[in-house]
């Protein structure tokens, strides 16, 4: 693990560090070997993974100047993948599970998960606003100044150009609601 990541992590502001901690927790949530790990050990473990470094790059670039500079130096030795672009105000728990995604949002809530090949961006009326506990599956497109509610699953290959209500599953092109989110579904997206 690049020691510069750890230095940048320690030097960043509390808000950014809290988001990074939430990101690392979510990244390792399904890894039974990492249960009960303290935040710093979890962070060190996550930095070994390319997918996590993509999110870390986004966090450090938007963090304090010193941490951002040290992080940029660290990425020279252990780079993030430039096939993932992230922009916007995104709360903690961000998980980009694979490469080749473009994520440009106005804002996104906690526990936002993105699959491979997802494109989220603007058209003439702005960037999407995304709620808490949202999972956007592989090869989906979400564009425009629309609102995606809380507890939403967007199925693979969907094209979303209109608002999506909270607690729903949407699929298709154009995307349409096919059912409501049930309690058992929340384990998949939180």
N, C-alpha and C positions, 0 to 999 in steps of 0.2 A: 504494500500500500504506500502510496506517495505521502511522505510525512508532511508535505506542504498542504495537502487537503486538511489534515488534522490541525495544523497551525491556522489556516484560514477559518476553519470551523470554530476554533476557540476565539479568534479575533472578531468574528462577525457580531453584529448586534443581537440582543436577546430575542427580538421578534423573528429575525431570520433563522437563528439557531433553533428556536422552537418549531418553526416550519420544517427545517431539515430533520429534526428529531421525529416529527410526525411522518415525514416522508419515509424515513428509514424504518420506522415501526411498521408502516403499511407495506413496505417493500418485503419485509421479512415475516409478515403476519402469518403466512402459511408454512413457515419453516419451523418445525418443532425443535430443532437444535438451538434456536435463538430465543425461546420463551424465557422471560425473566432477565434478559440481558440488559445491562445499563445502557443509557443512550450513547455514551462514547464508544463502547465496544460494538454496539449495533452499527454506529456510523462507520467505524473502521471496517467491519465485515461488509457493509454495503458498498464501500468504495472500491471493492474488488470487482464489482459488477458494472459493465458498460451501461446498462439501462439506468442504474442509479446515478452514475456520473453525469448522464444527460440532464437529469433533474438538478443535481448539485451545481452544475455549470450555470443553469438558469438562476438558482438561488444566490450563488455567490456574485454573479454579475450584477444582480439587483440589490446586493447587501452593501456593507460599508466599503469605503474605498480601499482601505488597507487589505481587508479580507479578499476583496475582488482582485486586487493586484497579485496577492500571493496565490490565490486560486488559479489565476491565468497562468502563472509560472508553473504551477503543479500540472496543469493540463498539457503543458509542453512535454512532460515526461510520461504522463499516463492520460492520454487524451479522451475527451468525451467524443461521441459520434456526431459529426456535423449533419447527419441525415435526420436529426430531430431538432426542430426549431420550436421554441416556447416563448410566448410573450403575453403579458397581462397580469392582473392582480389575482394570484391564485393562492388560496389558503393551504394549510398543511395537509399532508396525506396524499400528495400528488404521486401517481404511479403511472409511468409510461412503460408498459410491459414489453415493448419491442421497439425496434428502430423504424425509421421511415415514416414519421408523422410530422405534421405542421399544426401547431396549436397556438392560435392567435385569438385570445378572448378579451372581452372587456373585463370580466371577472369570473372566477369560479370558486365554489365553496370547498369545504373540507371533503376529503376522501374522493377525489376526482381521479378516475382510472381511464386510461386510454390504451386501446389495442393498436396493433401495427397498421400502418397505411392510412391512418385517420387524418382527415383534413378539416380543420376548424378555422374559419376565417370570416372576413368581412365581404360585404358587397356594398352597394351605394348607401345603405342605411345603417351601417355600423357593424360592430363585432358582437358575437353572442355573449349572453350572460348566462352562466351555468350555476345551478344550485349545489347543495350538499349531496353526497352519496350518489354520484352519477357515474355510470359506466358506459363508455362509447366503444362498441366492439369494432373489430377489424374492418378496414376499408370503408368506413362510413364517412360521410361529408355533412358538416353542420355549418351553414353559412348565413350571414346577415345579422341584423340587430334584433335577434329573437331571444326569447327567454326559455331556458330549459329548467323545469322545476326541480324540487328535491326528490331523492329516491327514484331515479329514472334509469332505465336500461334502454339503450339504443342498439338495436340488433345489427349484426354484421351486414355491411353493404348498404345500409340505409342512407337516404338523402333527406336531410332535415332542413326545411326552409321556413317553417312556421313554428310558433310557440308550442312547447310540450308541457302538459300539466304535470304537477307533482304526482308521485306514486303511480307511474305508468310505464309500460313497456311499449316501445314503438319500433316498427320495422317497415321496410319497403322503400320504394322510390315512386312517388313521394311517400315519405314516412307517415304512418297512421298508427293510432293507438290500437293495440290488439288485446290488451288486458291490463288490469290493475296490479300493482306490486302487492304481494302478500308478505307477511312476516318472514316466511322461509326464504324469500328472495333477498331480503336485506343482508343476509350473510354473504351473498355473492358480491354486493356492491359496497359494503361498509368495511 
